[in-house]
Amino acid sequence: MKSVTDAPRVAITGGGIIGLSCAFALAQAGARVSLFERGEFGGAASGAAAGMLAPNAEAVQDGAEAAVAEFCRHSLTLWPDFAARIEKLSGESLPLSWSGSLIVTDTAEEAADMAEAARAGGGKAEALDREGLLARQAGLGEEAGHGVWLPEEGHVDPRAAVSALVAALRAMDVEIVENASVRGVETRRGALRALRVEHDGATRSVACDAAVIASGIEPALAGSCPALRLLYPVKGQMLALDGAGVALSRVVRGGAYLIPRADGEIWVGASSEHGAADMKLQDSVIRRLRRAAERLMPALADAAELRRWAGLRPGTRDSLPLIGADGPEGVFLAAGHYRNGVLAAPATAEAITAMILEGETPELAAPFAPARTSALTRV
């Protein structure tokens, strides 16, 4: 580890799980880190996320790009140690549920194809008939005749992850500031010199050797970092149901997804409304999600709705995240993870740390270099 005098100064904008994870990894590796969040920590996409750790399901059901799926599978393997290190420093519990997940399909052929695709990508998967589905999750609806069992997958509470990361960073004496907006990048001879940060009505220059832009859609920085123009919002709406009396033991997908929480809630999600930038909740969307949930688990028909919420995921036009250098020398992006921010956080933090401290780009992160977007940002 470098001494305090020669440790690089890294400024990070964005206090969601990606920015916090990058700050944690960099600080543990010896960097002097400052992090600035324009609102509250975890108050944007991370606070609205479902927290699924499901790279195989994302790949075979939702069509994740091959490079994204491989990166996320790697990140899945990092989560246990990553969570343990956060717990040790924070003193907070960050439990990971590894109960696996089920995908309910329309036909046996679809189930077989999904299972084969998951195995081809390096995951474990098994095609199931109705008997096999019910053996792993009792109470499924009559339409659940075929499906896929993905035993390696799980979920984490993203709010707990944000809270524990914040506590761990404070325990390491990392400067983390809420309600602080980054207004621009200051350079000298084409290289980063400082971030311009506004907080409590005053603007100051935060000198840094490297900066990580992990705040998603950031218009104030798009002039300096052209790849940020590739980002666009994808709205998602979800609801929480009272799971009392409903024996849901693992994530179940099919028209919607159901996530059992340790506190007894069952989360139901989620819509994907590309280009929608509002946070308005729509009764029609919530009703559709609820109907899909009740088809999966009929016992949910009588479950009380506890709350509903919406969030904006940062998507990109080519469906790949932005991880790497962009704009002035010393500026790095960690953005555009769409549905995979929680899952990909450890691998993103690992990659950003290697890029800044070692000058190396991990092979699995190479497809996400912002330089690839130059042609797209000109159209």
N, C-alpha and C positions, 0 to 999 in steps of 0.2 A: 504494500500500500504506500502511496506517495505521502510525503510530509505535507503539513498544512501549507507550507510556503510555496511548494511547487505543484500542489494539487490543482487541476483545472477548475475554473469557475464555470458552472453550468446553470443557466437560467431556463426555467421551464414555464410555459404558459399552458394552463389547462389542469384543473384539479379533479378530473374524472379518474376512472380506474387506470387509464393508459398513462396519463401524466404522473399520477401518484406512484404507479409501478416503476416508471422510468426514474423518478426521483429516488425511490427506494433502492433500486439496483445501482444507480450511479453513486449514491451516498455510501452504500456498503462497499463499493469498489474504490472509495477514497476521494471522489470528487467533492468539491464544495458547491452545494446545490441550493438554489433559491427557486421557489415555485409560486406562481401567481395564478389565482382563479378569479375570473370576472364576477362570479356569483358566489354560491356556496359549494363546498367540496361535494362532489357527487350529485350536484343539483341538476344536471342536464341528462344526457343519455344514460349515464351509469346509474342514476337514481331511478330511472324508469325501466331498467333492464330486467330480464327474467333470470339471468345468471346461469344459463345452461352451459355445461361443459360437454358438448356433444358434436365433435367434429365429424363423426361418421354419419350421423343423422343429417347434419347440415349438407354434407356432400351428396348423399344418395337421395334425400327427399327434397331438398331445397336447391340443389344444383350449384353448390359452391364451386368456384373455379378450382382446378386441380392444385395449383400452387397455393391457394388459400387453404384448401383441405389439408395438404401436407404440412404447412406451417402450423395450422391449428392442432393437428395430431401431435406434433412436437411439443406445442405449448401445453397440451393436456398432460404430457409426461412431466412437465416442470412444476405443475400446480402443487403437488404434495409438499415438496421441499420449499417452494416459494411460500406457501401458506404457513409452514412450520417456522420459517425464519421471521415472518411477519408476527406470528403469535408470540414468539420468544421475545422480541423487542417491544411489542406493544402491550403485552400483558392481557390482550383481549382474545377471546375465542374466535376462531375462524374455521368452523367445521365444514368439511367437504362431504357431500353425500355421493357415494359411489354405488348407488342401487341399480344402475343400468337404466336403459330406456326401451320402450316399445313403440314401434310404428305400426299402426293399423292400416292395412292396404285393402284395396277393392278386390283384388284377385290373388290367387296363389302364384301366378306368373309374375306379377308385380313384386310380390314378396321375395320370390326367388331371385329376381334380377337385382333388387336392392341389396339383398344379402351377399350376392356374388360381387357386386360393385364395392361394398364395404370391405370385403375380404381382399379384393384386388388392391385396395388402397392401404392395406396393412392392418385393418381392424378386425376384430372378432365379430361375427354375426351369424345368426341362425334364422332361417325361414320357419315360420310357425303356422300351424292350422289353429282352428278355434280352441281345441283342447289345450294346445301349447300356450296360447295367449292366456287362457283362464288359469292355467297353472302358475303363471307369473303375475297375473293381476286379476283377482276375482272381481265380479260385478260389471264387467264390460258389457256394452250394449249388444243387441242381437246382430247388428251390422258388422260387428267385429269377428269376421270369419277367418281372416288371414292377417299375417303381420310379420314383423322382423324384430328379433331380440338383439340388442346391442349392449352386452354386459359391461363394457369398459367405461360407459359414460355416466355422468352425474350432474350435479349442480351445486352452486354456492350462492349464498345470499349476497348480492352485490352491495347492499347497504352495509352489511357487516364487514365486507372487504374494504370498502372506502373508510369506514370508521377505524378499522385496525391499521390500515396504511397510514392514516393521518396520525394516529397515536404513535406508531413506530417512527415516523419521520420526526415527530416532536421529541421522542426519546433520544434521537440521534442529533438533536439541536439543529435540524434543517430548518431554514427559514421558509415557512409556508404562509401565504397571505390570501385571505378571501377578499372579495369585492375589490379586486385590483385588476384593471384592464391594461393590456399591453397595447400601446398606441402606435408602435412602430419599431423598426430596426435601425440602429445607428451603425454606420460603417466607416472604415478608413481604408482607402485604396482597395476597395472591393471585398474587404474582410469584415466580419462582425466585430464591433467594438462594444456595443451595449444594447439592451432592450430599453425602450422608453415606456415606463409604467406609471399609470395614474391610479392613485389611491388616496382616499380621504380628501379629495379636492385638490391634491397637489400632484405634480408630475416630476418624476426623477429618472435619471439614467442609471440602470443597473449594469455595471460593467461585467462582462463575461467573455470567456474564451469560446464557449459554445452555447447554443440555444436550441431547445427542443420545443417545437410548436405542436402541442397535443390538445389544442382547444377546439378542434373541429372547424366548423365554418367560421372564418376569422377575416371579415372584409378589410380590417385595418392593416392586415399583413399581406394581402393578396398581391399588392404591388411589388413587394420584395420577394415573395415566394410564389411564383406563377402557378405551380402545381396545385395550390389551394383552390384555384378556380375550378378544378375538376370536382370539387365536393358539392354535394347537394343534399337536401334533407329528405329523409324517409320517415314519415310519421308512423308511430305504432301506438295502438290503444290496447289496454289490458283491463282485467278486473280481478278482484280477489273475492273468493267465496268462503263461507264458513264450512270447514270440512268436518265438523262434528258428525260422527256416525257414518262417514264415508271412508272406507278403508283403502285409500289410494297409497300405494307403497313405493311408486316410482314414477318417473316422467312417462306420460303416454301422449303420443302424437297421432293426429288424424283429423283433418279439418280445422282443428285447433290443437294447442298443446296444454296439458294439465301438469302442474308442478306441485307436489306435496311439500309443504313447509313444516319445519320443526314446531312452529307455534300453532299448528292445526289449520292454518289457512291453506286453501288451494288456489293457486294463481292460474288464470286462464288467459292465453294470448294466442297470437297477437296479430293485429292488422299490419299490413305493409303498404303504406300510401305514398308512393314515389312522387317527390316534388312538393308534397304538402308541408308547409312551414308553420302552420298554426297548431295550437295546443287544445283546440276545441274538442270536447268529447261528444260523440254522436250516438244517440240512442240506437240507431239502426245497426251500427257496427257492434256495439255491445250486445245487442240482441242476437246478432249472427254468431258471435263468439260463444254466447251462452247456449244457444241451440246446439252448436257443434259439441260443446262440452257435455251436454246432457245426452247426446247420442253416444258419446264415448262411455260415459258413466251415468246411467239413468238415475242413480241415487242423488245426483246433483240437482235434480229437478226441484227439490224442496230446500236446497241450500240457500241461506240468506246471502245476499250480496253485501259485502263489507265496504268496498270502495272500488273506484275505477280511476284510471289515470292514463295519461298520454306522454309520449316522449318523442324526441327527434333523433333518429340515428343518422350519423354522417356517412352517406354513400358516395361512391365515385362512379364516373361514367363508364369505366371499364371493369367495375366490380372487384378491383384490387385495392388494398389499402395503400397508403403513402407512407413508406418507412425509409428514410435516408436523407441525404443532403439535397438542399434546394435553395436557390437564391444565393445570397452572399456566402462566402466561405465561412464555415463554422455554424451555419444554420441547418437544422435537421427537422424533418417532419415525422410525426407519429400520429397519423390521423386516417380517417376514412375506413374504419374497420366494420362499418355497417352493423350486422347482427352479432359480430364476433368479438366485440371489444373486451368483454369479461374473459372469455376463453383465451384470447390471444394476448392478454396483458403480460404474462411472464415471458413469452417468447419475444414480444415487441421490446420489453425492457432489456432483455438479454442482447438483442440485436443493436439497439441504440447505444447501450453501454460499450459494446465491442467497437462500434463505429467511432464513438467519441474518444474513448480511452486507448484503443489499440489501432485505430485507423483501418480496421478490417470490416468487411461486410459479410456476415454469415451467409452461406450458400442458400439456405432456405429463405432468406430475406431479400435476396438479389432481385427476384421478379417484381418487387414492390418499390424499386428505386423511382423517386419522383421524376427523374430525367426522362423516363419513358413517356411522360405525358406531354412533352413539348408539342407533338403534332396535334394532340387532342385539344390543347388549350388555345391553339390558333384558329380552331373552327368556330 
